[in-house]
């Protein structure tokens, strides 16, 4: 996500953000074994799963909610042409099958006859045409629009150089959707499982442009339907009987809290008010020793962005000095304590090149902790800029306990290793995200969760002008390597381009990584079948609760 600037609690990773979930909301969750809301007359206790989303979704409008706190809900109340299966590979979903042209560029999807919206409307090819063009419409302002650039005409439309009519998506008939790509893309079927490519009921959207803002107007096509949304407090989803595969869905209801404090979340888990919990850092050692913590892979990176247009980080050597003053190993050992891998590059582990070698292992450590070198680079950078004293530096993070601890640890490292006093500032998530996009911060925290399973997704974030860049950094050679990789059919050559691009990124250091993500969580033993994809989606379609 590059634009995933926030990690969800339910994934058991980054804590969250802004508004505290009060006592009334805790009480509303009730006992984990209670019946589903509105189901008190049932002779059989309903299966209700209690989870924590951490904070209010940014938006449940698919192309706008481009972050993990929105994906929690979106991936379970909506569905694309494909869906990531239990093996993390794309499988048939709203489309029951598809045909691919000989040149690998044109896909024809056959939408299920029984694919329906939660209001009973048929899901049509026209709904996908409407949604995909809306994703690419520059007026929509979607941070995810770049994902659609592999559609012929998509980039031109999004950048104002073409029209909607030039975008090569069309409804052949009500249940047949065709898309033509700029070049064959090995990861295409994975990308379109991303919420940004979910359909939208065109009739509903045209009748009510804010259909996605409240539960009573929300229309989805996924395994669950949104039935209650108390903003900043609670969401409730119930099984969607109109879903084409409703027989597979075992849960009757999913009740989401929005708790921004890991210790409060843990206490709710211990008392049965939640079925899952993040692992609070101060209890991590004890809980890991007890053997109750579950750990799974995740494709993503916790990192910081330098604003290369603001002093002093317009100087490359000063950026490198700050980067090399950070001790990533100490950060994961003593601050986050969730057995994350320290990050010395941007692309995480788990991606194999054609030779079978892991991308991260092949490209090695591109930044390393080196205090003496950091001091020398800071001195050199200050001399280059004519500084007797370094301009004031402010590190900004979005409000959460985890982000605060990491920021304070960085502050201490900069003081001890560089002799630099760094100020800390924090703000609520939505304000933080908006101001970071507008390049208002000198130095700020970020997180990236992969939108699909390919290293190019990590690296495309930093091309010139990308909505995901948020550093002001630009490099023509880097841009060309990413463009070449996106259009390269030879996988060996494609990976070579990506290896070179990542090295350029770290040669100029507009970012500094902290750690790679993992799923670290506690889960009620009665809960089974929850799937956490490495790319960041939480799947409840197959979940069950005894």
N, C-alpha and C positions, 0 to 999 in steps of 0.2 A: 504494500500500500504505500506505494510511496505517497504517499500521503498518509500513511498510517502514522499518525502522530500520537496515537494513544493505544495502549495495549489493554485488552480486557482482562478483568479480574477472572472471569470464568475460565480463561485460558490458563490462569494461574501464573501470569507473568507480571506485566507492569501493573501497578495499582492503578488508581484512576483519577478522578478529578474532582468535581467541584462541590456539589451540594451534599451536605450530610443527610443521611437517611434517618429521620427522627423516630422517636419511640412509637408513634402511632403507626408508622409504616412497618416497623418490626412486628407490632402486634397484628397488623393486617395479614402478615404472612401466616400467622397461626401455626398450628402443629403440622409437622411434615406429613403426618398420616391422616390429615383431615380430608374430607371430601372436596371435590372441585367446587368452585364457586357456582352457585346456581344448580347444583346437582344433589341437593340434600334429600330429594325424594327417592333417589336411586337406592336399591337394596344392596348394591355392591359398591364398596368404597372406590371412588375414582382414583386413577393413577395421576398424581400431581407431582411434578418435579419442581423443586425450589432452587433457583439459581440467582446469582448476583451479576448484574451487568456493570456495576461499578459507577456508572453515571448515565445521565440522559443521553440517548442517541443524538448524534449531530443532526441527522435527518433520516427519515424512513422513505425518502424519495430516492430510488435506487442510484441514479448517477450523482447525487449530492452526498449521500451518506457513505463517503469513501474512506472509512476508517473502521477499526475493529469494534468500537462501541456501537456502531450502527449495524455492522455485519452480523452481530449476535442475533438480532431480530430478523433482519432482512433475509438471511439465508434459510430461515425456517418458516417465514410467512410468504416467501416468494420462491420462484424456481425458473432457471433458464432453460435453454435448449438442451444443455448437458448439465450433469451434476457430478461432483466428485464422489466416487464410491468409497466403500470401506477400505479399499486398497489404495486410495488417494488418486486413482486414475479416473479420467472423465468417462461417464457412461450415459446411456440414453436417459433422458428425463422428460421434459415437456415434448421434445422430439423423440419419436419412437425409433427413427432410423434416419440415415442421411446418405447421399451419394456425393462422390467427389469426382470432378473432371480429371481427365488424363494429365493435364498440366498442373494439377494440385491446387488450383487457384479458385475454383468455383465449387461451393458447397450448396447442395439442395437438401433442406431439412423437411422431413415429413412430420408434422405436428399431430399428436395423438387426437383421435376423434373425441375421446372422452376427457381431453384437457379443458378444464373449466376454471373460471374465476370464482372466488368465494361467494360472489353474488349470483352465481348461476350462469353468467355470460360464457359463451365459448371463448377460449383462447385462440386467437387467429394469427395468421402470418402478418396481417396488418398491424396487430398490436406490437409485434417485434420491429416492423419497419418504423412505426411511430416512435418506439422507445429508443432504438439505435440512432435514429436521426436526431432525436432530442438530446441524447448523450453527446453527440458531435456538434450540436447547435452552439455557436459561440455565446449566444444569449443565455443559455442554460448555466454557463459558468462552471461546468463540472471539472473537478480536479482529475477525474478519471478519463477525460476525453482522449488523452494520448494513447490509451489502450486500444482505441478504435482506429488508429492511424494505419493499421494493416488492411483496412477496408479500402478498396479502390475509391478514391474521391473523398475519403474521410478526413485526412489532414488538411486538404485544400479547403473544405467546408469549414472546419473548425478554426482555421487561421484566417478566414475571410477572403481566401483566394478562389473560392468556388462556391457552388450553391448546393442546397439540399438535393436538388435533382441529379447532381453529379455523383452522389453517394450510391455505390452499387449494391443496394439492398432492395429487394422487391418481393411482393406477394404474388406468386404465380397463380395461386387461388387461395381460398380461405385457410387451408391447412398445409400450404406448401410455401416455404420461405427460402429465398435464394440470396446468397451473398458472394461477391467476387472480391478476392484479395489482391493486393499489389504484387505478391509473390507467395510461393508455398511457405506455410508456417507450421513447423513441426508441433508447436505448442498451441495451435489455434483452438482445439477442442477444450483444452484446459482453461484458456483465457476466458472463453464465453461462459464458463461456469461462475465467473466472478459476478457479484451483485450488480455491477455497472451495466451488465448486459441482460438484466432481467427485463421481461416484457412489462408493458403498462397497458391497462384496459383503456383504450383510446376514448371510448364513449364516456367513461367515468371521468377521465382527465379533462376532457373538453367541457364537460358539464360543470366540473368543480376543480379548478386549477390547484386547489389546496387539499385535494382528496387524501393526501398522505400525512396530513398534520394531526389527525385525531383518529381514535379507534373506531368511532361510529361511522366514519366515512372511508375507512381504509379498505381497499379491495386488493387481495393478493391471490396467488395461485399455488402456494406451497403447502407443505404437510399440515401447517397450523394457520389459524386466522387470528388476527389481533382483535381482542374483545374488550380490553380495558387498557387505558393509558393515562395514569395519573402522572403528569409531567414532573420530572426530577424526583420521582418517588417509586413508581411501580408500573410494570406492564404485565398483562395477562394474555396468554395465547391459549386457544383451545383447538382441539383436533378439527381439521377442515374436512368435513364429510364430502365436499365437492372435489377434493384432490383425487387425481386419477389413480393413485396408489394408496388410497386411504386404508386399505386392509393391512398394509405393512405397518402403519403408525399405531404404536401400542399405548402411548401416553394420552391421557384425556386432556391434560392441561399443563402448561408451563408458566410458573409464576416467577417473575423477575423482580428482584429488589434492585435498588441503586444505592449502594453503600460505598463510600469512598475511603473508608479506613480499614486496613487489613486486620487490625486487632478486633474491631467490631464485627467484621465479617466472620472471623474465626470463632468468636463467641457465639454468633448466630448458628454457625455450623455445629458447634459442640452441643448446643441446646436444641438441635433439631429443626431450627427455623430455615436452614439452608442445607441442601444436599451436597454442595461442593464449597470449597474454600481455597483461597490463595494461602500460601505459607508465609506467615509473618516472619520477617528477618530475625527478630529476637528470639523466636521459637524454633527456627530452622534446624539448628543442631540437634535439639531434643527430638523433634518430629522425624528427622531423617534416621536417627538412631533407633527410634521405635519401629521403623520400617513401614510407616503408614503413608508416606509420600509417594505419589505417582509422578514419574518423570518421562516425558515423551519429547521427540524431536519437534523443532519448529524452525521454519525458514524466516529469519528476520534478524535485524540488527538494532541495538540501542546505541545512539551516537549523538554527537553535538555538531552543530553547524556554525562555521565562522561566516560573518558577513564581510566579504572581500571588498565591499565598497565603503566600509566604515573603518576609521582608524581605531586601533593600530593594526587591524587584521587585513588591511590592504597590502601589508608587507608579508611576502611569502615566508621569510625566515622567522618572523614573529609567530606566524601560524604554526610553523613546524616546531618552534620552541615550546609552545603551549601543548602541542600534541605529544611531544616526546617527554614532557614532564609528568604525564599521566601514567599511573601504574595500573593497567587493566587487571593484572592478576590479583593484586591486593583488593581491587574493587569487588571482584566476584568472591574472593575468599572471606573478606571481612565486612563488606557493606551489604551486598545483595543476598549472599549466602544461599543461593538456590541452585548451585552446581552448574551455573552457566559456563560456557567456554569464553575466555577472554577474546576480544576481537582485535586482530591486527591487520585486517583488511575489511572490505565492505561486504562482499558476497559471502554468505554463510556457507557452512559445510552442508553436504548432501546433494550436490549437483555433479554428475559424472560427465567428463568429456568423452569423445569417441574411443579413446584408448582405455577408458575405465577408471581414469585417475580423477580424484575429487578436485573440483575447481580450486577450492581454498588451499589444499595441499600443494597443488601445482604452482599457484601464484605466490605462495609463501607469505611471510610476514612483511607487510609494506610499511608499517610504522612500528617502532619498538621503543620501550621505555629506556631512556638514556639521559640521565640528569645532567652530566657534564656537557654532553653535546647540546642539550636544551639550553643551558646557560650560555654556551658559546654562540648559538644561533640567536638568542635574545639580544645579546650584546651587539652582534653583527647587524641585526635588523634595526636596532635603535640607532646605531651609527649611520646606517643608510638613510634613516628618516630624520636624522639630526635631533633625536630626542635626548635630553638630559634626564628626563623622567618619563616613564611610560604613561600615555593617556589613560584615564580611568577606564577600567574594564568592568562591565556588568554582565553577569551570567544569568539568563532568564529561563525559568522552567514553569511548566503548568502545574498547578497546585495538586500535590499528592504526597503522601508520606514517603514513598519510594523515591520519587524524583528529588525530594528535599534532601534525603540522606545521600544520594549520589552527588548532588550539587555541593553539599557541605564537604564531602570527601574531596571533590575536585578543588574546592576553595582552599582546603588545607594543603593539598599537593602543590598547588601553584605558589602558596606562601613558603612552604618548606623547600621546594625544589628550584623556584625561580626568584624568590624574594618579592613576589608580586601580590599585592592585596587586591582581591577580586570581590566586588560587591555581588550580592545575590538578590534576585527579584523574582517574584512569582505572581501568577494571575490565573483566573479561571480558564478552563480549557477552551471554550469557544472563542473568547477574546484573544487568548494566546495564539490559537491556530490562525486566526484572521491576521493578527499583527505580524506573525512570522512570515506569512505569505506576502505581506506588503514590505518585507525586508526592514522592519523597524527595530530588530534586535541586533546587537553586536555579536553575541555569542549565545546560542540557545540549544536546548535539548530537543531531540527528535527520536522517533522510532520508525523503523521500516519493517512491515510485514509483507512478504511476497504475495503478489496478486495472483501469480501463477508460477508453475514450477520450471523456471528457467533463469539462469544468471542475468540474461539481458534485462529482466524486469528490475533487478537491483540497479543496474548501470544506466538505464535509460532515464532515470530520475534526474541526472545531472547534465543533460544536454542543454545547450543555450536556450533560455526562455521557457523551459519546462515549468509548469505550475508546481512541480515537485522539487525543483532545484533549491529555491529559497536561500541561496547563498550569494547570488550576484555573480557567481563564477562562470566563466565562458572559455572554451578552448576549441578551436576549429578542428584540430586533429582528432580530438576526442569525439566531437560531433560526427565526424566523417566515419570513424571506426564503428560507432553505434549504428549509423545509417547502413554501413556496409554489412554489419552483422545481421541486421534485420532483413536484408535482402539476399543473404548468402545461403545457397542450398547445400553447399559442401560443409558438413558439420565440423570437420577439422579446421577449416579456414575460419568458420564462424567463431569457434572457441579461441583461435589465435587472436582474432580482432578484439574479443572481449578481454582476454588476458592483457593485451596491450593497453586497452582503454582503462582498466582498473589501475594499472601502474601509473598512467598519466594523472589520474585523479589524485593519487597519493604523492606524486612528484610535486603537485601544487597545493595539496592539503586544504581544500575548502571545508573539509569535514574531518572529524576524528572519532573513530569507533570506540565503544566501551566494552560491550559484550554481545554475543549472539544469544538469541532467545531460546528458551525451551518451555515446554508446558510442565509446570510444577504445581501440583494441586493435591488436595485431599478430597475424597469422594465417599459418600455413603455406600456401604457394602451392598445395599439393596438396589443400587442403580447399576444398570448394565447398558451396553450398546451406544453410549455417547461416543461420537467420533470427532477427534480433534485433528484436522488435516494440518500437515506441516506448513501449508500456505496460509493458515490462519482462520479457516472457517470452522465454526462449531456446528456439528450435525446432530440433530435430535430426531431425525426421521426414523432411525432404528433404535432409539433409546427405550428403555423399559425400567420399571420400578416395581419390585416385588412387594 
